[in-house]
Amino acid sequence: MIGDRLLRMLMAAALGLLAASLARPAAAHPMGNFSINHYAAIAVAADRIEVR
């Protein structure tokens, strides 16, 4: 019983190390934190559409 549990723990650790070694760093947006997003409100009416 203890040997089976130890084997499962070692397999889980090996799988975790394998997953960590295959992970790649995330690619960031080239503008980084220098880009600015502005909120625009869109109002839809029967006869017009307004962007504020």
C-alpha positions as CSV (number, residue, x, y, z in Angstrom):
1,M,0.0,0.0,0.0
2,I,2.7,2.5,0.9
3,G,4.7,1.5,-2.2
4,D,1.7,2.2,-4.4
5,R,1.1,5.6,-2.8
6,L,4.8,6.5,-3.2
7,L,4.7,5.5,-6.8
8,R,1.7,7.7,-7.4
9,M,3.4,10.6,-5.7
10,L,6.6,10.2,-7.8
11,M,4.6,9.9,-11.0
12,A,2.6,13.1,-10.1
13,A,5.9,14.9,-9.4
14,A,7.4,13.7,-12.6
15,L,4.4,14.8,-14.6
16,G,4.5,18.2,-12.9
17,L,8.1,18.7,-13.7
18,L,7.5,17.7,-17.3
19,A,4.6,20.1,-17.6
20,A,6.7,22.9,-16.1
21,S,9.6,22.2,-18.4
22,L,7.4,22.4,-21.5
23,A,5.8,25.7,-20.5
24,R,6.7,28.7,-22.7
25,P,6.7,32.3,-21.5
26,A,3.6,34.3,-22.6
27,A,4.1,36.8,-25.4
28,A,3.3,40.3,-24.4
29,H,1.7,43.0,-26.6
30,P,4.4,45.0,-28.3
31,M,3.0,48.3,-26.9
32,G,3.0,47.0,-23.4
33,N,1.6,49.4,-20.8
34,F,2.0,52.3,-23.2
35,S,-1.3,51.8,-25.0
36,I,-4.4,53.7,-23.8
37,N,-7.9,52.4,-24.3
38,H,-10.8,54.8,-24.3
39,Y,-14.4,53.9,-23.4
40,A,-17.0,54.8,-26.0
41,A,-20.7,54.6,-25.2
42,I,-22.9,53.4,-28.0
43,A,-26.5,54.5,-27.9
44,V,-28.9,52.9,-30.4
45,A,-32.2,54.6,-31.2
46,A,-34.8,53.9,-33.8
47,D,-33.6,56.6,-36.1
48,R,-29.8,56.9,-35.2
49,I,-26.8,55.4,-33.6
50,E,-24.6,57.6,-31.4
51,V,-21.1,57.0,-30.2
52,R,-20.2,59.2,-27.3
